[in-house]
């Protein structure tokens, strides 16, 4: 029942995208259309459709342009309507994705191109169950907000965030109050300008104090409530596999509803003290409405 409901909502997003390819499509707008929180929409979309939300929109726009070009209707107005400033920028984007220009492929409808132009689903399933369900308590995180997404990762940005937090905590003489590391990502990396992508990295405070001035860091509350926790062991480079398996395989069939709150990462092992990446332990924390499956659809 829940899988069908999620699929229905993702299909609504797909239909909305198809009907509005010439318009600006934002994550906030698509979240409103689907009724799914923007904190979770891009992960669910990737789970059901098999590619990131932004990549799907880009491919659909290029496919629309290809079909218009095949019908001899692709002009500057149509290209502008698909989000490209010029015919040359459209052709460059098309060649980058399909390996040839629209003109070279005109009239070709072989299976390879057809599959690239069409929506495809990812068949692979990874069986994964949460390690535990629990209700987390209110917490305050001392950390730093940094921007930048490089080489499809937050490694550099996270290093700046945690370094800033540690340095500032030492200056404020509160290092002994720092607990486990916390990471928060607010946007879809495939939907936002990489230079504007935000990562908040910091530490839970074991003895919160309202009297400290955290600048240039800040204090952020963690929303209390039920969560599903998935434990990832090993390199941070493969955290995406745990995220995708949780959203793709477990959530739609679990009977649990997502809570309108950001998911977080909890770093249980300080990488400075780990002998190797294999010693790293990270908890992927997904907010849900209740620790008991709901009897009603979303």
Buried (B, 14 or more C-beta within 10 A) or exposed (E): EBEEBBBEBBEBBBEBBEEBBBEEBEBEBBBEBBEBBBBBBBBBBBBBBBBBBBBBBBBBBBBBBBEBBBEEEBEEEBBBBBBBEEBEEBBEBBBEBBEEBBEEBEEEEEEEBEEBBEBEEEEEEEEBEBEEBEEBEEBBBBBBBBBBBEEEBBEBBBEBBBEBBBBBBEEBEBEEBBBBBBBBBEBBBBBBEBEEBBBBBBBBBEEBEEEBEBEEBBBBEBBEBBBBBBBBBBEBEEBBEBBBBBBBBBBBEBBBBBBEBBBBBBBEBEBEEEEEEEEBBBBBBBBBBBBEEBEEEB
